[in-house]
Structures are given as structure tokens and as C-alpha cells.
């Protein structure tokens, strides 16, 4: 269902603020009836209905008065279904997100002029945090020229000892991890995990701080010891954290040693050792949000070296070994963003507030690598992306996006590693609990290094076939889904959804056999969706059972495929 709830305001006599002190939650009531106040709004309560307050009426004038922070616990103890010993213990054991963490993320302070854009964007920034299930910014009262504001957040369970096992397309995957996405309520992440997926087995340690000491600076440190190499990543910077941000900078150092696998007809045929050294620094500036639009500029420098060692196995068509490359170059980047958003629910999530960007966004980065700056050859390098909502109404949405990356080799006069991706999504709300979704994906490449492939199969568009069943230099796929969003709240922990789907597509390269005669593939299937309401905000478990409808006589095609995956969307 695609639904936007209109603004509404109601008078009330009191509000409830949930605070944390010495490990205990305190409930404090304050009167909202103050003589001389022009307007009293509907405040939050301990059991807050975020979806019922999707679009609070936010004035765009006056001065910010008091800012109240309401931090709701994981479980609602006013709800009899969540008021039991286990859930109460979880609330006491979990440390609520600290009040200063919330204040450091929002874009306004007491005493500033009221800016509707900053209030709305503050709520969006809070909802982006993985340790919060939902958030809202609400006006409390307006007295003369002063507006009191309440910020409401709801935590999720952030400390997760994790044991998971799944089979996707006949391949077993597992994960053992200890992870905290909100260490002691500070918003920082620390994770230690051992995992096996389609590509490799790895043990990894990750630390992330999205707001160092309230400075808006971010850092991410990662080390991974894999069965095919290792990954070391260190990054620190000041992002454009809001539409009105004026400065940014970033420094990233990454070293990767891994095995790249090539596929033919769904089977691994080649393994090539790949070493990567990548260093990036950039500095950005902007005039901020002007007339509903933001323009940003960046200048920077990048050094990257890709070194391929001897391959093991027979290369798939075309049988060309990947080429090692080294490029060092200054670059220039430009980004354009329109401030046009809508809040809704039951589109890509289940029973959770979603922020849809309906405006235009465009990003392009270009540079020139020369052997005078330690590059192996002279190359023009470019990459970028863009997105746009073509059509939007209360129950329909049509949007598309594209990405591109590639190089022009000045020495050989040839295009290298060019890849263009395009996606179009259409949503149509049909009833309160049912909607239709159509997703079109296309890709086209030219002179890709053979360490990269364009493919379909499994998670990449055709769920009735093995992962990477077809390869080529281009692909086209269409996924049609009838989606059902349930009001069921299993054990008050999981939100349920279902899907009936048909997938159509293929990957191919003219003149080359990819093992399946470059035929179109078609499958149909059923899917179950599970979204946690108390942990892993934004994560949805997909359980899909799919049957192939074409190439059923192919020995490489099983009679069915069962996929269990975790994704960011329905």
C-alpha cells in the first residue's frame, strides 16, 4: 500500500517524556496549558503511533523554544502483549540511545529561528539510523513567537549475538557474529563476525562512528581475514550531512587481497588472485539549500592499483586474462539534489515510516590519469548516477535511476571497463494490505576487464535459477510482484508480508555462447517476508521458492530453487 497521511493537529492537556536515569525509566508529565499560548499541538505519548503521525504540521516561522527528547524503549509496556517479564528485562538490559546523541544529529537548537526544512530533514536523519526503528519531530506548543518542539525516537535491540544458516540456490551460507549497532546508547557500531557466503569465508572486525564527539565527522575501520586474502579499510571524513551543509572532506585508505571468481552456466570455472590498493582524498563545498535545490562541488585525488596474478582454471568466453591497471589522477565532482520528499509506509518496508525522495538527483565525477602522475597509461575516468520520480500520487509511484562508470584509454584509443546500469520501479497501491510492484533492470557494458561479469540468476533477477546462471556483456530482467502487507505482529517481534512473483530476463553477449543459448529465462514463485519490529531496523528476511518455466530440460537447471536472503527492501 502506498499512502501519505495528511497533516493533522489536536489539542491535548499533557505529554509523556521517557527519560533514563541510573538505569531506570522515569515517566514525567508536564502541563501543556500555558496562558497566552496561541496553539497547542498533539504531543507524543509513551506508546507512540508513528504511522498515525506521518505528517505533523510544522510551522515555518518564529523561534525554537524548548526542545524535548522523548526516547521510547524497545517494548511498549503499556501494551499488554509486550508487558511480560522477558520484554521488561530486555528494556532494562538495553541502554536507550543517549539524549545527547539525538541532539547532536538534529539540525536545530533552542533559540534558533524555526526552519521547516531543517525540522523535516532532522526527522529523516534520525530515521536513517539503524539503531532507531522510527523517529519524528513534533511541535508541542506555540506561545507568541516561540515554538516548543518534541523529538520522538524509538529504539531497536542493538546487541545481537547472531547465529544464522541459510541455503541460497543450493549453496550453504552461515554467519556467527557478535554485533552492537548502538554501543551503550552512543550510536557507535562494533561487530565481530565469522561468515561464509557465495564468494568466500571470512572473519571480520568492524568499528563505525557516524558522529565523532558531535562533530559530524564519521569514521569506519574494518579488517577482514578471508580464506582468499584480506581486506583493510580505514576512512574518516566530514560528509555533506544535510542539504544545507557547506563543507565536506574525506580520506579513505583501502587494501584488498582476494580471489575473483568467474562463472559459466552457473558454475565456477576460474579463480584469479586480485590485489587492490586504493587511496582517495577529496574536499567539497556548497552554497547550501537555495530555493529548494542543493548544488555541491568536490575536488580530490585518487590513486588505485589493480594487480591480477595467475589464473586457476579455464577462462569463460571471451578467454582474455584480466589486465592489471594503475591510475593516479585529480578529479572534479558535481552533485545536484532537489529537496522534495514524501513520507509513507508499506512500500519497501512493512509497517514502518519511509522517506521517498521524489526530486531529481544527479552526481558526476571525472578525472584524468596520466603517466606523469604515476599512472601506467593516460586515461579519462568518469562515473556517476542519477535518480528521478517520474510520477507520484497518493497510491502510485514510478521512479527510475541510472549509474555509469568507465574509462577512455588515450594511448589505445579504446573504451575500458564501461558499465551502464538502469532501473525503473513502479508501485501501485491496490487495497490497504495489497500492492503491485514491477521492477525493470538493465545493464550494458563495453570492454569490461574479465575480472568483472554481467550476470543474472538467483538474487540478481531470476530466482528460479542458480546464481549467475547466465553471463554476458548485457542483461535485461523484469520482476513482477503482487505484494501483501499483513497487520499480523508475530510474537510482537516480526511483521509479516507475502509475495507472488514472476521473473523474466536474460544475460547475453552477441556472437558468444553463454552455455544456455542466450535464451530468455522465466520463473514463477512465492515469497515470505519477515521484518523485525524490535531489531535490525530496515532489514527484511526474504524466503523465496521459485520454479523455472524455461530450460527445464537443462541438466544445470533444478526443478526448483529456495532462497533465504536478507535485504534492505521488500
Secondary structure by P-SEA (a helix, b strand, c coil): cbbbbcbbbbbbcbbbbbbbcccbbbbbbbbcccccccccccccccccccccccccccccbbbbcbbbbbbbccccccccccccaaaaaaaaacccccaaaaaaaccccccccccaaaaaaaaaaaaacccccccccccccccccbbbbbbbbbbcccccbbbbbbbcccbbbbbbbccccccccccbbbbbbccccccccccbbbbbbcccccccbbbbbbbbbccccbbbbbbbbccccccccccccbbbbbbbbbbbbbbccccccbbbbbbbbbbbbbccccccccccbbbbbbbbbbbbbbbbcccccccccccccbbbbbbbbcbbbbbbbbcbbbbbcccccccbbbbbbcbbbbbbbbbcccccccccbbbbbbcccccccccccccbbbbbccccccccccccccccbbbbbbbbbbbbbcccccbbbbbbbbbbbccccccbbbbbccccccccccccccccccbbbbbbbbbbbbcccccccbbbbbbbbccccccccccccccccbbbbbbcccbbbbbbccccccbbbbbbbbbbcccccccccccbbbbbbccccc
